[in-house]
């Protein structure tokens, strides 16, 4: 029996590690389809299209049967983890459940089949959807106006900073710098640089909050804005946000809020009420539209009244008879930031989510998200190091300090967690916490699911203390074992390539 087990293990290891066996499927002569005989004259594609448009470097495509294709992609789908399978505790990403009613609404014929160039009189329902979503988001954020064009959060950041730049230019000076806290999302400094600003780092204090004395010292007439995530990437609410806004406004600067963590605020407080001038929202985080995978996201940007003339065009406005139209006559606009009118399908899904929940439901989702994060914090504090004692909002950040004594780091813990059936948390972020474990359960998870996650985290901590070697080799239950991450990043294999023929062939 032991010999049989050894053989099974050997074959399983070979299957999981042999790339050619899994991915490089192709046998000469196999076909997954058969076209009927050609009933029109054959043509020379080079003559028809022009030689410059015909590629000769594609080589042969894989030759496989239909059943092989079906099994390949079905098998691959079972290797992926998804929010439909279990908890996604990725901190700062808000991987909540995507309600199925959203998908039903987004697939209605008049919505899914609408063409962006169809006449406005035939698009009144869809324009109404955009207007309703805009109005709802303005109310939720406490801002004055909004654009739905940006295609993602980082794209929203860029749009927001371009709006600030256009406004300051209209005042006679676009200024030179943008202040960014050391706990910021990595896209913030990239956005500032893309928009032509110098980035100046702003230190956090011992509580993980914006250091007010440092802000006062650094704020001057060269600073265009402060890009502040609130709650910040430690999951902590900026308790002196009004004071921060006043310091910026006194020197003519603008307060930009990264709205990635609005999942902790919806229905409880509004950024526009505590001095924010411009902010982006992630519909794929706070409002349950699909997240990740390179698909269409949406990052609307909400602004205060003084920035409204600079919004990307077109803007949906109402006619005197109550019909809607797209307004292109906006001379101060920064122009388009996205083709057409943004990712409309995401707008539909977000509006469906907002309307299904209503004000009370949205408030409850926020309360549940905060409750779930604090439940995990309470159960794991002491087992995992808690670097900041400041109250948590929707996510909690631990460190690997306790486990690092045995040589186990946050990445090792995350990989071992996979063997317990959970997607890893966010590792090594925010950067101000060495060895960070950033956990955000969202409101989607039940107490039963949270308890299972907590027990798994406790089990990994016990292994780190008593048997660290087992963690160092994890994961063991996945199709692909621990890989060389450096090589995977520097030498990725992104497409099928036919094998080179030997001289004998």
Secondary structure, 3 states (H helix, E strand, C coil): CHHHHHHHHHHHHHHHHCHHHHCCCCCCCCCCCCCCCCCCCCCCHHHHHCHHHCCCCCCCCCCCCHHHHHHHHHHHHHHCCCCCCCCECECCCCCCCCCHHHHHHHCCHHHHCCCCCCCHHHCHHHHHHHHHHHHHHHHHHCCCEEECCCCCHHHHHHHHHHHHHHHHHHCCCCCCEEEEECCCCHHHHHHHHHCCCEEEEECECCCCCECHHHHHHHCCCCEEEEEEECCCCCCCCCCCHHHHHHHHHHCCCEEEEEECCHHHCCCCCCHHHHCCCEEEECHHHHCCCCCCCCCCCCCCEEECHHHHHHCCCCEEEECCCCCEEEECCCCCCCCCCCCCCCCHHHHHHHHHHHHHHHHHHHHHHHHHHHHHHHHHHHHHECCEECCCCCCCCCCEEEECHHHHCCCCCHHHHHHHHHHCCCECCEECCCCCCCCEEEECCCCCCCHHHHHHHHHHHHHHHHHHHHCHHHHHCCCCCCCCCCCCHHHHHHCCCCCCCCCCCCCCC
